[in-house]
């Protein structure tokens, strides 16, 4: 099939002796300035009269000249393509400006904001990719090698076939709130795994947890007025969503019992917490703190945003129920995601919201992207409904538990004099505090040069860091990689 060719050309008059040269110069210019990109398949010469206004022989001569200069290349039996080795015209550049361009929003150019948004950014000394694979201890990553792609492909194909007979449109029954089958599957899944009491109408499907934060910020914040309390250390991209909406973000400390409720500012009207597995320290909020937090929210007419990013993965102790329950469903917004239990590339998450807020949340969602991709929603809905997610989570629990066990055993045995792991029974990472005075950011840079990626605790504080440590994510590393990474860390320390 011939490619579309919508490049505007100033063609010479019919019969002009300059038609070939004119075509050559314009095609060369289009290649050099990037309008005809590398790898683009050029039109076949039999269409030259219609597209270029020249004969087939003239077009062939032009192609030959371009090929001799390295701008295009002929592939036998395939056609003529813009060459990867073509020369490039230097793009028009502007001198670097030291003064912020007033046309840009300065918020997104602040160093603290750009660093927070670039959550998985590696240290400054990261070297170019090499043949040696990295041991990746960064948190919130998953091992995509474990995902049952064949099963997900099968259930997704069935849903696509159904869409063939009844295509979904903007006003289809799938709804701006999210496909009903997916919302129904979500309610059943989190009811069993997280004790979240809700109905499908309480669920809003989002493009990942980050969009959920953004939707809640846009819905609940009055710019310049609303005070939002956040755990410190905490998840940087969440802070950005609320700060961008104009909130007064106040960091609140965390200890072994979770958020220090007694330190909440009285004017706080939104409290963001990870009660089951605090990010990044890993503590679980105690029953006493949970009760105090709910009491604070009711007294101050505040709301609680519960981020349950990896609550499916429990390894020990009794299950911890979510803050969202039948008695707290009027003040708690529960956020979940499929990025940790399935794949980040799906870009699916959800909010379980109080009934009084849902209409506004849907309106905000509509202003962003109308709704999440219907085929993906249908595929995930069937994946859950047929029990595949439950089996996959069970498998991940077993593998992650083995990784977690090896990590903790090695830290306790070989790093007892330098690192103190923080006890936790959930999640996909372990935090370890330093027993010695060490510049951990420089240590992370040094480890990166030895192909080990790891984050220090410093990058998660909004205020002045009060603790020093390393975060060991084990979602994306197998047992052999854990051993290799810890061996390099031992030498570096």
Helices and strands as residue ranges (DSSP letters): H 19-32, G 45-47, H 48-52, H 56-68, E 72-75, E 79-82, G 106-109, H 111-117, E 135-136, G 144-146, H 149-165, H 180-194, G 200-202, E 203-206, H 208-220, E 227-232, H 236-244, E 248-255, E 258-259, G 261-263, E 268-273, H 287-300, E 303-307, E 332-337, G 344-346, E 349-352, H 355-368, H 374-385, H 388-414, E 419-421, E 429-434, H 440-449, E 452-453, E 455-456, G 457-460, E 469-473, H 479-492
